[in-house]
Amino acid sequence: MASAAEIYQQAIKTLAADATGHGTLESPSGRALADNPLCGDRVEMQVLLTDGRIAALAHQVKGCLLCRAAASVIGKRAIGADREDVERIGAAVAAMLRSQSETPPGWDELSAFAPVHGHPSRYRCVQLPFEALAAAMPVTDR
């Protein structure tokens, strides 16, 4: 099992500090608030969709380093994604944390979260921004 120093390594600190996507959108197509009452993490995710794909997104995170870093990865990589992509990436993150499976293609920064495997109490910290993003995506007929 990874130590705290391995979990909170420089890549995680850098992602959290970058805070890519932090802010608000003027007229989002969808928004969602997700929180983890056990640790106090809270994420609001907003998306602007064009033709069912994310054209812009913004997030506000009040949470731990892992939660902020995960939201920043979303800010870097989710533009252009549709609802299916968002659901697929969220499932891949959950699998990566539980069973050390591969990071999803094109989301290389997620490899920084590999040391979280074996610390189930921290999984939701990483997953919460992905849950908020999926909830912010308006449901459309497929």
N, C-alpha and C positions, 0 to 999 in steps of 0.2 A: 504494500500500500504506500502511496506517495506521501511525502511529508508536506507540511504546510508551506515550506519554502518552495517545494516543487510545484505545488498547486498554484501558488501566487507568484510565479516566476515573471521575469521581465516582460515576456510577450503579453501576458494577461494585464499587467500594469500599463503597458503601452496602449493596448486596445481600449482599456477603460479611460485612460487619459485623453486619447484621441476623441472619444465621444462622437464618432461619426454619426450624423443623423440627429443629434440632440436638437430639440427645439419643438416648434409647432408649425402646422400648416394652416393657411388662411381658410381654405374651404375643402377639408378632406372628404373623400368619398366614403370613408369608414374610419371608425376609431374604436378602440377597446381599452379597457383598464383591467389589468390582472394583478393580483396580489397574493403574496404568500404570508398569511398571518403568523406562521410559525417563526419566521425570521424577520419579517417586516419589509421584505422587498416589495416594491410596487412599481409597475410599468404601465405607462400609457403609450399606446402605439397609434399613430395616425397614418393613413395611406391616401394617396390620390391615384386613382386608376384611370388609365386610358386603354380602351379596348380590352378590359379585363386584366391588364397588367399594371404592376406598380410603376407609376411614372415619377412619383416622389413619395418620400416617407419622412416621418419625424417621430422622435420618441422623447419621453421624459422618464427618467429612471431615478427612483429613490431606493437605493439598494446597495448591496455589497459589491465588491470588486468584480466577482464573477458575473453577476447580473449586468453590471454596466458594460463589461467587456463583451458579453454576448450581444447586447443591444447594438454596440458599436460594429460588430461583425455584420449584423443585419443591415445597418446603415451603409456599410461598404458593399454588400453583395446582393441585396434583395431587389434593387431596381431592375425592372424587366420581368420579374417573376409573376406568375399567375397563381390562383388559389391552389391548384394542384401542386405546383412547385413548392409553395409555402408548406403545404401539408407533408410533402415528401421530405423536405429539409428538416422539418420539425421531428418527423419520425426517425430520420437518420441521426439527428442529434441525440435523441433518446436511446437509440441502439448503440451509438458510439459510447455513451456514458455507461450503459449497463454492461455491454459485452466487448468493449474496445474494438468495435468494427471500424472500418475505414471512414475517413471524412468524406462528405459528399464532394463530387467533382466541382471545381470552381469555388469552393468554400475552404480554401487551404488554411485560413486563420483558425478554423475550428480545431485544428490539431493541437493548438495551445491548451485546449481543455482536456486532453488525454489523461493528465495526472489526476483529474477529478474522479476517474473510474476507481471504484473501491471506497468512495465516500458518498454513500447514498443520500445523506442529509444535505449534500451540496448539489445534487442533480437538479432539483427544482430551481435553484439559483440560476443555473445555465439555461434551463428550459423555459423559464417564465417569459422572457422576451419573445421567444418563438410562439408560445401560446397566445400572447397578446397580439402578435402579428396575424396569426391565423384567425383569431376572433375579430380583428379589424377588417378582414377581407369580406366585403358584402357577398352573401350567397346569391348566385345567379343560376339560372337554369343551364344545365350542361347538355 
